[in-house]
Amino acid sequence: MLKSKALIRLTFLGAMIAWLVLLFSDITILFSSLQGLQPDVPMWLPRVMLGVYIISLFYYYKFRIEHDDSLNFTDLLWKVFATGLITTVISLLFRLLVLLLGSTALATNLVFSDFIYQINLALLVNFLLAALASWKRLILYQKSKWLIRTWAIFEISLFAMLIYDSAGITLSETVSTTFKILIAMLVLALSANMRWVAYLNFKQKWTSLLLLLLTFFYLLYFSYTVEDSAQQISTKTLAFLDFRNQLVVIVLLVFIVTYGIFSFLVILFNLPTSSVFEQKLEEVVNYQRISQSIQTEQDEESVYNILLESTVSSVFADAAWLEITGANNVRRMYTYRVTEIESKNICDHLEKNHVRGILDAGSEKTKNLSKHLASMRGSRFRSLLAFPIKVKEENIGTLALLKELPDGFNKEMTRIVSTFANQAGISIENFRLMEEAFQNERYKEELKIAKTVQQSLLPNKLEEDPDFEIEAFSASADEVGGDYYDTSRINDHLIALIIADVSGKGTTAAFHMSQMKGIFHSLAQSHLEPKEFMQRANQALVYCLERGSFISASYFIIDTQAKKIRYSRAGHCPVLYSREGETQASFLKDKGAALGMIRSKDYCNFIDTNEIKYSAGDTMVLYTDGITEAKSSKGEEFGNDRLAHALNEKIGSTAKEIEDNIIKRLYEFSGSTSLNDDYTLMTVKFRG
């Protein structure tokens, strides 16, 4: 952190010094030319100093923006906006100074005009480089090899243009035209990368459009101001640094404008679909809440409240009520933004008008009863939609949704809430089944089923590779646990490994284990860095895990081409690693919070990507805490030292032999085959 701050200060200081030298040398050359004298500084010095100024600012913003992982998409646009605002205000202050001077000798002095011109040019370049650093972060979001190479070529081209401008090299027309065509193709290719736009919500898109419009305003202002100043000076003398002859500045301006226009248009055309996308996403989240209520809630009332909130949110209803018939025909009413008196008045009105349907249990189908509210006086509601709640084919209640506008519900809304109501019935049924299971001996049978499901989630066969051999062992305790391990091949030379341990036991642990399996197989193929994998997994799991539950995990990517292992550890047991030629294995202890423990974007600050090189003969042992916490008859734990010793005994053996020895020592130590926790072990032996 201190090193990064020092580099930021150093590059900024370098830029200031370079600009001061540029200003002094350019004014000296201009003044000497006006006096007909030979300048005391080289004619090439202003061009070189402009190059040094650009390089210093390039790295300043590289350290300031590119390396700041806390910035999101709109933050990057705010950075560009803030930089543009500051530079524009400074420029306007100098413009005000010129206006106050009026037609005085100083205001019309060519040297003073060059001084103002150099200030505006420096502010323009500063703004362009700030935008370049932000654009780079946006373009390289979800980067690919092709995109990284294209950007590298673009940066190399910029540096080549910088050298060309600084040295004053003259190229042939053919070479110059070819180079310009190449730059234009690179600009267009990079400007087409807009994957980040899809992750903006409706509000963020409007904010981004406004920020981009202000960015265009700043660019237009600076382009006009600097162009006008350069034009006025060039009519009287050519002995000054004309930015119009600096190819790198022109290309930067074109690139910033092009990507800004592309971004503006893409966001603008995506606006109509934003609200629909967000609504669909909310529907999925609400449906997930209802589906998972059996795992997360303590009683049926919680399920009813979730159903009310979810359906109202999904179809933008103004109010709702839920009437449930319980044991002994006791009716319970749950309301949302409507009183029981209002709901009773509506039911009485429908009964008075001989309306048969859901509300009087005369039918089992969804009913849109909106037209019958038109004649009801004294009610603020004009639309009504009713749904039956069924458990085991028995109608146990009614869900009624209300809107103050007439004809407020369409077929799409009816379909959505009907699905929610059906799922709520399933969740209630499952909830009651679970209560019954916990009250009688069928509880053990349920655990056996869950245990079978848990075992089926573990892979039958692990990925094979000529570069290493891998073995896995898993034994479950009497209760269903949540140990999980798996592998997935990303491409020819990248293989992903995971080992995880869900907190707690029973069906909830097995359920969360299945969620972890789905997350692993969906994210692993996206070729994410281990840190980003953990961030996305944590973001997905916070919607699924109840508070107090978490999943410890370690995620590895083995690169057989580079002979490297990149991994992140999220609160899991440290990796036991043995290097070829060493007689003692060691534990790799790295920071990392368990998944689900930090339910905010700050989780990225608690996880790292680590990297180690491997060689032929190295061994990596992954395990869950059931192994190290296994107890002997005296109550002593197996511990890390015994685990490392078991590996050291077979340090030159195959993965299978190492695994067999560790399990053998474990059972010898515990003196029993009865487990108080799951035992899970993965052994990786590298061949080359």
URFENCOR-V713129 format. One record per backbone hydrogen bond with DSSP energy under -0.5 kcal/mol. NH is the residue of the N-H (numbers start at 1). CO is the residue of the C=O. If there is no record, write none. Layout:
# URFENCOR-V713129
nh:NH co:CO
nh:NH co:CO
This chain:
# URFENCOR-V713129
nh:5 co:1
nh:6 co:2
nh:7 co:3
nh:8 co:4
nh:9 co:5
nh:10 co:6
nh:11 co:7
nh:12 co:8
nh:13 co:9
nh:14 co:10
nh:15 co:11
nh:16 co:12
nh:17 co:13
nh:18 co:14
nh:19 co:15
nh:20 co:16
nh:21 co:17
nh:22 co:18
nh:23 co:19
nh:24 co:20
nh:25 co:21
nh:26 co:22
nh:27 co:23
nh:28 co:24
nh:29 co:25
nh:30 co:26
nh:31 co:27
nh:32 co:28
nh:33 co:29
nh:34 co:30
nh:35 co:31
nh:36 co:32
nh:36 co:33
nh:37 co:32
nh:39 co:37
nh:45 co:42
nh:48 co:44
nh:49 co:45
nh:50 co:46
nh:51 co:47
nh:52 co:48
nh:53 co:49
nh:54 co:50
nh:55 co:51
nh:56 co:52
nh:57 co:53
nh:58 co:54
nh:59 co:55
nh:60 co:56
nh:61 co:57
nh:62 co:58
nh:63 co:59
nh:64 co:60
nh:65 co:61
nh:66 co:61
nh:67 co:62
nh:68 co:65
nh:69 co:67
nh:71 co:68
nh:76 co:72
nh:77 co:73
nh:78 co:74
nh:79 co:75
nh:80 co:76
nh:81 co:77
nh:82 co:78
nh:83 co:79
nh:84 co:80
nh:85 co:81
nh:86 co:82
nh:87 co:83
nh:88 co:84
nh:89 co:85
nh:90 co:86
nh:91 co:87
nh:92 co:88
nh:93 co:89
nh:94 co:90
nh:95 co:91
nh:96 co:92
nh:97 co:93
nh:98 co:94
nh:99 co:95
nh:100 co:96
nh:101 co:97
nh:102 co:98
nh:104 co:101
nh:108 co:104
nh:109 co:105
nh:109 co:106
nh:113 co:109
nh:114 co:110
nh:115 co:111
nh:116 co:112
nh:117 co:113
nh:118 co:114
nh:119 co:115
nh:120 co:116
nh:121 co:117
nh:122 co:118
nh:123 co:119
nh:124 co:120
nh:125 co:121
nh:126 co:122
nh:127 co:123
nh:128 co:124
nh:129 co:125
nh:130 co:126
nh:131 co:127
nh:132 co:128
nh:133 co:129
nh:134 co:130
nh:135 co:131
nh:136 co:132
nh:137 co:133
nh:138 co:134
nh:139 co:135
nh:140 co:136
nh:141 co:138
nh:143 co:140
nh:148 co:144
nh:149 co:145
nh:150 co:146
nh:151 co:147
nh:152 co:148
nh:153 co:149
nh:154 co:150
nh:155 co:151
nh:156 co:152
nh:157 co:153
nh:158 co:154
nh:159 co:155
nh:160 co:156
nh:161 co:157
nh:162 co:158
nh:163 co:159
nh:164 co:160
nh:165 co:161
nh:166 co:162
nh:167 co:163
nh:168 co:164
nh:169 co:164
nh:171 co:169
nh:176 co:172
nh:177 co:173
nh:178 co:174
nh:179 co:175
nh:180 co:176
nh:181 co:177
nh:182 co:178
nh:183 co:179
nh:184 co:180
nh:185 co:181
nh:186 co:182
nh:187 co:183
nh:188 co:184
nh:189 co:185
nh:190 co:186
nh:191 co:187
nh:192 co:188
nh:193 co:190
nh:194 co:192
nh:197 co:194
nh:198 co:194
nh:198 co:195
nh:199 co:196
nh:200 co:197
nh:205 co:201
nh:206 co:202
nh:207 co:203
nh:208 co:204
nh:209 co:205
nh:210 co:206
nh:211 co:207
nh:212 co:208
nh:213 co:209
nh:214 co:210
nh:215 co:211
nh:216 co:212
nh:217 co:213
nh:218 co:214
nh:219 co:215
nh:220 co:216
nh:221 co:217
nh:222 co:218
nh:223 co:219
nh:224 co:220
nh:225 co:221
nh:226 co:222
nh:227 co:223
nh:228 co:224
nh:229 co:225
nh:230 co:226
nh:231 co:227
nh:232 co:228
nh:233 co:229
nh:234 co:230
nh:235 co:231
nh:236 co:233
nh:237 co:233
nh:240 co:238
nh:242 co:240
nh:243 co:241
nh:245 co:242
nh:246 co:243
nh:247 co:245
nh:249 co:246
nh:250 co:246
nh:251 co:247
nh:252 co:248
nh:253 co:249
nh:254 co:250
nh:255 co:251
nh:256 co:252
nh:257 co:253
nh:258 co:254
nh:259 co:255
nh:260 co:256
nh:261 co:257
nh:262 co:258
nh:263 co:259
nh:264 co:260
nh:265 co:261
nh:266 co:262
nh:267 co:263
nh:268 co:264
nh:269 co:265
nh:270 co:266
nh:271 co:267
nh:271 co:268
nh:273 co:270
nh:274 co:270
nh:274 co:271
nh:275 co:271
nh:277 co:273
nh:278 co:274
nh:279 co:275
nh:280 co:276
nh:281 co:277
nh:282 co:278
nh:283 co:279
nh:284 co:280
nh:285 co:281
nh:286 co:282
nh:287 co:283
nh:288 co:284
nh:289 co:285
nh:290 co:286
nh:291 co:287
nh:292 co:288
nh:293 co:289
nh:293 co:290
nh:295 co:292
nh:296 co:292
nh:297 co:293
nh:302 co:299
nh:303 co:299
nh:304 co:300
nh:305 co:301
nh:306 co:302
nh:307 co:303
nh:308 co:304
nh:309 co:305
nh:310 co:306
nh:311 co:307
nh:312 co:308
nh:313 co:309
nh:314 co:310
nh:315 co:311
nh:316 co:312
nh:317 co:312
nh:318 co:402
nh:319 co:402
nh:320 co:336
nh:321 co:400
nh:322 co:334
nh:323 co:398
nh:324 co:322
nh:324 co:332
nh:325 co:396
nh:326 co:324
nh:326 co:330
nh:329 co:326
nh:330 co:327
nh:331 co:329
nh:332 co:324
nh:334 co:322
nh:336 co:320
nh:343 co:339
nh:344 co:340
nh:345 co:341
nh:346 co:342
nh:347 co:343
nh:348 co:344
nh:349 co:345
nh:350 co:346
nh:351 co:347
nh:352 co:348
nh:353 co:349
nh:354 co:351
nh:355 co:350
nh:356 co:354
nh:360 co:357
nh:361 co:358
nh:362 co:357
nh:363 co:357
nh:367 co:386
nh:369 co:367
nh:369 co:384
nh:370 co:384
nh:372 co:369
nh:373 co:370
nh:374 co:371
nh:376 co:373
nh:377 co:375
nh:382 co:403
nh:383 co:403
nh:385 co:401
nh:386 co:367
nh:387 co:399
nh:389 co:397
nh:390 co:388
nh:391 co:394
nh:394 co:391
nh:396 co:389
nh:396 co:394
nh:397 co:389
nh:398 co:323
nh:399 co:387
nh:400 co:321
nh:400 co:398
nh:401 co:385
nh:402 co:319
nh:403 co:383
nh:407 co:382
nh:408 co:405
nh:414 co:410
nh:415 co:411
nh:416 co:412
nh:417 co:413
nh:418 co:414
nh:419 co:415
nh:420 co:416
nh:421 co:417
nh:422 co:418
nh:423 co:419
nh:424 co:420
nh:425 co:421
nh:426 co:422
nh:427 co:423
nh:428 co:424
nh:429 co:425
nh:430 co:426
nh:431 co:427
nh:432 co:428
nh:433 co:429
nh:434 co:430
nh:435 co:431
nh:436 co:432
nh:437 co:433
nh:438 co:434
nh:439 co:435
nh:439 co:436
nh:440 co:436
nh:440 co:437
nh:443 co:437
nh:443 co:440
nh:444 co:441
nh:445 co:441
nh:446 co:442
nh:447 co:443
nh:448 co:444
nh:449 co:445
nh:450 co:446
nh:451 co:447
nh:452 co:448
nh:453 co:449
nh:454 co:450
nh:455 co:451
nh:456 co:452
nh:457 co:453
nh:457 co:454
nh:458 co:454
nh:458 co:455
nh:459 co:485
nh:465 co:468
nh:468 co:465
nh:469 co:685
nh:471 co:683
nh:473 co:681
nh:475 co:679
nh:478 co:675
nh:484 co:500
nh:486 co:498
nh:488 co:496
nh:490 co:488
nh:490 co:494
nh:491 co:494
nh:494 co:491
nh:495 co:558
nh:496 co:488
nh:497 co:556
nh:498 co:486
nh:499 co:554
nh:500 co:484
nh:501 co:552
nh:502 co:482
nh:503 co:550
nh:506 co:480
nh:509 co:505
nh:510 co:506
nh:511 co:507
nh:512 co:508
nh:513 co:509
nh:514 co:510
nh:515 co:511
nh:516 co:512
nh:517 co:513
nh:518 co:514
nh:519 co:515
nh:520 co:516
nh:521 co:517
nh:522 co:518
nh:523 co:519
nh:524 co:520
nh:525 co:521
nh:526 co:523
nh:527 co:524
nh:528 co:523
nh:533 co:529
nh:534 co:530
nh:535 co:531
nh:536 co:532
nh:537 co:533
nh:538 co:534
nh:539 co:535
nh:540 co:536
nh:541 co:537
nh:542 co:538
nh:543 co:540
nh:544 co:541
nh:545 co:541
nh:549 co:546
nh:551 co:595
nh:552 co:501
nh:553 co:570
nh:554 co:499
nh:555 co:568
nh:556 co:497
nh:557 co:566
nh:558 co:495
nh:559 co:557
nh:559 co:564
nh:560 co:493
nh:560 co:558
nh:561 co:493
nh:563 co:559
nh:564 co:559
nh:565 co:612
nh:566 co:557
nh:567 co:610
nh:568 co:555
nh:569 co:591
nh:570 co:553
nh:570 co:568
nh:571 co:569
nh:571 co:592
nh:572 co:553
nh:575 co:588
nh:576 co:621
nh:577 co:575
nh:577 co:586
nh:578 co:619
nh:582 co:579
nh:586 co:577
nh:588 co:575
nh:589 co:587
nh:590 co:588
nh:593 co:606
nh:595 co:551
nh:597 co:594
nh:598 co:594
nh:599 co:597
nh:600 co:598
nh:603 co:600
nh:604 co:601
nh:605 co:602
nh:606 co:603
nh:607 co:604
nh:608 co:591
nh:610 co:567
nh:610 co:608
nh:612 co:565
nh:614 co:563
nh:617 co:686
nh:618 co:615
nh:619 co:578
nh:620 co:684
nh:621 co:576
nh:622 co:682
nh:624 co:680
nh:627 co:624
nh:628 co:624
nh:629 co:625
nh:630 co:627
nh:632 co:636
nh:635 co:632
nh:638 co:630
nh:639 co:628
nh:642 co:638
nh:643 co:639
nh:644 co:640
nh:645 co:641
nh:646 co:642
nh:647 co:643
nh:648 co:644
nh:649 co:645
nh:650 co:646
nh:650 co:647
nh:651 co:648
nh:653 co:650
nh:658 co:654
nh:659 co:655
nh:660 co:656
nh:661 co:657
nh:662 co:658
nh:663 co:659
nh:664 co:660
nh:665 co:661
nh:666 co:662
nh:667 co:663
nh:668 co:664
nh:669 co:665
nh:670 co:666
nh:671 co:667
nh:675 co:673
nh:679 co:475
nh:680 co:678
nh:681 co:473
nh:682 co:622
nh:683 co:471
nh:684 co:620
nh:685 co:469
nh:685 co:683
nh:686 co:618
nh:686 co:684
nh:687 co:467
nh:688 co:467
